[in-house]
Amino acid sequence: MVALDRKAHALELAQRPRRNRKSDWTRRLVREHKLDVDDLIWPVFLVDGAGKREAVVSMPGVFRYSIDAALEAIVEAAALGVPAVALFPNTDPALRDPRGSAALDPENLVCRASREIKKAVPDIGVITDVALDPYTSHGHDGVLVGDEIVNDETVAILCAQAVNQARAGADVIAPSDMMDGRIGAIRVALDAEGFENVQIMSYAAKYASAFYGPFRDAIGTNKTLRGDKRTYQMDPANSDEALREVALDLEQGADMVMVKPGLPYLDIVRRVAETFRRPTFAYQVSGEYAMIEAAAANGWLDGERAMLESLLAFKRAGAAGILTYFAVRAAKILRGAAQS
C-alpha cells in the first residue's frame, strides 16, 4: 500500500507547472498573450483656444488640449507607434443647444482637429465620436422631447454628424449614442456621400455605468446632464443582450465593435470576441483609469505594474485593441522593453 502511494505521489510530481515559471526567459517563451503598442488607442480631449493644456482634476495625468497642443502630443504618440487617437470635444457651453446643432458645424472642434491631425500626422488613425452629448444643453446623446430621448430623429442627426466628420478626414466613425438602427443608417449615409472606405467602430455594448464620471468632467457634461441614460445605455445586469446588440450592429455594417466599460465587463469582451470572431475593442474608461491612478498616488499599489496588468487583461479576454488614457505612457514602457 505504501509503495502504491509513493508511486502515485511520484506521478503527481511529474507534473510541475512551476518549472515553466522558474526564470524570465522561460516565462516569456511560454507566455500565452502579449500586450503591444499596436493594441493601443489614445482618447484625446479637445478644448477651444491656443496653447492650452488643462488638467482634468478627476483624471490625474490627463489633459484637455487646444488643437495646437494636441498636435504636439499626437506627434509624440505617433512616434511611439500608437496606431490611432479618438477625439472628444469639450464644447463651449454657449454653443450647446437642445438639438446639439454644433455637431453639424464643419468648424467645430472635432472637425478642425481632424483636418489638422491628418495634415500633420497622416499615418495615424483618427477616430471620431458620433453622439450629441458634447453638444446638447441637456447632456444627453440624443434629442430630448419631454422626458424621452427620441430615437429616429436623433439617428437622422447622427447620420449628418458622421458625414460631417468624414468630410473633415475622420478615418473611423465611432457611434457611442446607443440609438436603435443608427449603424445601418450611418453606413448608408456615408456610402451615399462617397465615404465607402470610412470604417465604423460601433459602441455596440455600452452600459449605463457609474464609471463614466471623470469623462463627463473632461467634456463638461457632468453639470449639464439632466437625469440619466438608462433608457438607451445597457443594463449592467445583462449579458445576452450584449450579444444581440453586437449582432445587430454587425448586420448593419459595423466593421469593428466595442464593449464599454472595460475591466468590469471582461466577461462581455470574451463572449463577444468568441461568438463573432470580428475585431472587438474595449474601452478602459475614465473611472477605471482614475481608480488606478488614485491608488497609485496613495502608495496602495504599484501604478506602472497595475496599468500594464490591466491592459494585458483585455488581450487575455480577446480584445483586438484597447482605448485607454494610459496609451502614451504604456507605449513608452513597451517600446523601451522592445528596444532593451
DAPEZI-V576513 format. One record per pair of residues at least 4 apart in sequence whose ideal C-beta (glycine too) atoms are under 7 Angstrom apart, sorted by the first residue. I is the first residue (numbers start at 1). J is the second residue. Records with the same first field share a line. If there is no record, write none. Layout:
# DAPEZI-V576513
I = J ; J
This chain:
# DAPEZI-V576513
1 = 5
2 = 6
3 = 7
4 = 8
5 = 9
6 = 10
7 = 11
8 = 12
9 = 13
10 = 14
18 = 22
20 = 26 ; 30
21 = 27
22 = 26
23 = 27
24 = 28
25 = 29
26 = 30
27 = 31
33 = 312 ; 315 ; 316
35 = 39 ; 308 ; 311 ; 312 ; 315 ; 334
36 = 334
37 = 80 ; 81 ; 82 ; 331 ; 334 ; 335
38 = 81 ; 83
39 = 315 ; 321 ; 322
40 = 82 ; 321 ; 322 ; 324 ; 327 ; 330 ; 331
41 = 83 ; 84 ; 86 ; 127 ; 321 ; 322 ; 323 ; 327
42 = 77 ; 82 ; 85 ; 327 ; 328
43 = 86 ; 88 ; 323 ; 325
44 = 65 ; 70 ; 74 ; 85 ; 86 ; 87
45 = 56 ; 63 ; 64 ; 65 ; 88 ; 90 ; 218 ; 219
46 = 64 ; 65 ; 67 ; 70 ; 87 ; 88 ; 89 ; 90 ; 109 ; 110 ; 113
47 = 52 ; 54 ; 64 ; 65 ; 66 ; 90
48 = 66 ; 92 ; 109
49 = 66
50 = 66 ; 68
51 = 66 ; 68 ; 69
52 = 64 ; 65 ; 66 ; 69
53 = 63 ; 65 ; 69
54 = 63 ; 64
55 = 63
56 = 62 ; 63 ; 64 ; 214 ; 217 ; 218
58 = 213 ; 214 ; 217 ; 290
59 = 214 ; 218 ; 286 ; 289 ; 290 ; 325
60 = 293 ; 297
61 = 293
62 = 218 ; 325
64 = 90 ; 218
65 = 69 ; 70 ; 73
66 = 70
67 = 71 ; 112 ; 113 ; 116
69 = 73
70 = 74 ; 113
71 = 75 ; 116 ; 117 ; 120
72 = 76
73 = 77
74 = 78 ; 85 ; 117 ; 121 ; 124
75 = 79 ; 120 ; 121
76 = 80 ; 328
77 = 82 ; 85 ; 327 ; 328
78 = 82 ; 121 ; 123 ; 124
80 = 328 ; 331 ; 332 ; 335
81 = 331 ; 335
82 = 327 ; 328 ; 331
83 = 125
84 = 124 ; 125 ; 127
85 = 124 ; 126 ; 127
86 = 127 ; 129 ; 174 ; 323
87 = 110 ; 113 ; 114 ; 126 ; 128 ; 129
88 = 129 ; 134 ; 219
89 = 108 ; 109 ; 110 ; 134 ; 219
90 = 218 ; 219 ; 220
91 = 95 ; 96 ; 102 ; 109 ; 134 ; 135
95 = 102
96 = 102 ; 135 ; 136 ; 137
97 = 101 ; 137
98 = 136 ; 137 ; 138 ; 144
99 = 143 ; 157
100 = 132 ; 135 ; 136 ; 157
102 = 108 ; 135
103 = 108 ; 132 ; 135 ; 157 ; 161
104 = 160 ; 161 ; 164
106 = 111 ; 164 ; 167 ; 168
107 = 111 ; 112
109 = 113
110 = 114 ; 128 ; 165
111 = 115 ; 164 ; 165 ; 168
112 = 116
113 = 117
114 = 118 ; 126 ; 128 ; 165 ; 168 ; 169 ; 170
115 = 119 ; 168 ; 169
116 = 120
117 = 121 ; 124 ; 126
118 = 122 ; 126 ; 169
125 = 171 ; 172
126 = 169 ; 170 ; 171
127 = 171 ; 172 ; 174 ; 201
128 = 165 ; 170 ; 173 ; 174
129 = 174 ; 176
130 = 158 ; 161 ; 162 ; 173 ; 174 ; 175 ; 176 ; 177 ; 186
131 = 141 ; 175 ; 176 ; 177
132 = 136 ; 141 ; 142 ; 154 ; 157 ; 177
133 = 139 ; 140 ; 141 ; 221
134 = 219 ; 221
136 = 140
137 = 224
138 = 144 ; 224 ; 226
139 = 221 ; 224 ; 225 ; 226
140 = 144 ; 149 ; 229
141 = 177 ; 178 ; 229 ; 232
142 = 149 ; 150 ; 154 ; 177 ; 179
143 = 149 ; 150 ; 153 ; 154 ; 157
144 = 149
145 = 150
149 = 154 ; 231 ; 232
150 = 154
151 = 155 ; 179 ; 180
152 = 156
154 = 158 ; 177 ; 179
155 = 159 ; 179 ; 181 ; 182 ; 185
157 = 161
158 = 162 ; 175 ; 177 ; 179 ; 182 ; 186
159 = 163 ; 185 ; 186 ; 189
160 = 164
161 = 165
162 = 166 ; 173 ; 186 ; 189 ; 190
163 = 167 ; 189 ; 190 ; 193
164 = 168
165 = 170 ; 173
166 = 170 ; 173 ; 190 ; 193 ; 195 ; 198
170 = 198
171 = 198 ; 199
172 = 199 ; 201
173 = 186 ; 198 ; 200
174 = 201 ; 203
175 = 182 ; 183 ; 186 ; 202 ; 203
176 = 203 ; 206
177 = 182
178 = 203 ; 206 ; 232 ; 233
179 = 232
181 = 185
182 = 186
183 = 187 ; 200 ; 202 ; 249 ; 252 ; 253 ; 254
184 = 188 ; 252 ; 253
185 = 189
186 = 190 ; 200
187 = 191 ; 200 ; 252 ; 253
188 = 192
189 = 193
190 = 195 ; 198
191 = 195 ; 196
199 = 255 ; 256
200 = 253 ; 254 ; 255
201 = 255 ; 256 ; 258 ; 281
202 = 249 ; 254 ; 257 ; 258
203 = 258 ; 260
204 = 245 ; 246 ; 249 ; 254 ; 257 ; 258
205 = 234 ; 242 ; 245 ; 246 ; 259 ; 268 ; 272
206 = 233 ; 234 ; 260
207 = 233 ; 234 ; 236 ; 260 ; 261 ; 265
208 = 228 ; 229 ; 230 ; 233 ; 234 ; 235 ; 236
209 = 236 ; 261
210 = 287
211 = 261 ; 264 ; 285 ; 287 ; 288
212 = 216 ; 285 ; 286 ; 287
213 = 217 ; 222 ; 286 ; 287
214 = 218 ; 286 ; 287 ; 290
215 = 219 ; 285 ; 286
216 = 221 ; 222 ; 225
217 = 222
218 = 286
221 = 225
229 = 233
234 = 238 ; 241 ; 242
238 = 242
239 = 267 ; 268 ; 271
240 = 244
241 = 245
242 = 246 ; 268 ; 271 ; 272
243 = 247 ; 271 ; 272 ; 275
244 = 248
245 = 249
246 = 250 ; 257 ; 272 ; 276
247 = 251
248 = 252
249 = 254 ; 257
250 = 254 ; 257 ; 276 ; 278
256 = 279 ; 281
257 = 272 ; 278 ; 280
258 = 281 ; 282 ; 283
259 = 265 ; 268 ; 269 ; 272 ; 280 ; 282
260 = 283 ; 285
261 = 265 ; 283 ; 285 ; 288
262 = 282 ; 283 ; 284 ; 285 ; 288 ; 314
263 = 284 ; 288 ; 310 ; 313
265 = 269
266 = 270 ; 313 ; 317
267 = 271
268 = 272
269 = 273 ; 280 ; 282 ; 314 ; 317 ; 318 ; 319
270 = 274 ; 317 ; 318
271 = 275
272 = 276 ; 280
273 = 280 ; 318 ; 319
274 = 318
279 = 320
280 = 318 ; 319 ; 320
281 = 319 ; 320 ; 321 ; 322 ; 323
282 = 314 ; 319 ; 322
283 = 323
284 = 288 ; 289 ; 310 ; 322 ; 323 ; 324
286 = 290
287 = 291
288 = 292
289 = 293 ; 325 ; 326
290 = 294
291 = 295
292 = 296 ; 303 ; 306 ; 307 ; 310
293 = 297 ; 303
294 = 298
295 = 300 ; 301
296 = 301 ; 303 ; 306
301 = 306
302 = 306
303 = 307
304 = 308 ; 333
305 = 309
306 = 310
307 = 311 ; 326 ; 330
308 = 312 ; 330 ; 333
309 = 313
311 = 322 ; 324 ; 326 ; 330
312 = 316
313 = 317
314 = 319 ; 322
315 = 319
326 = 330
327 = 331
328 = 332
329 = 333
330 = 334
331 = 335
332 = 336
333 = 337
334 = 338
335 = 339
336 = 340
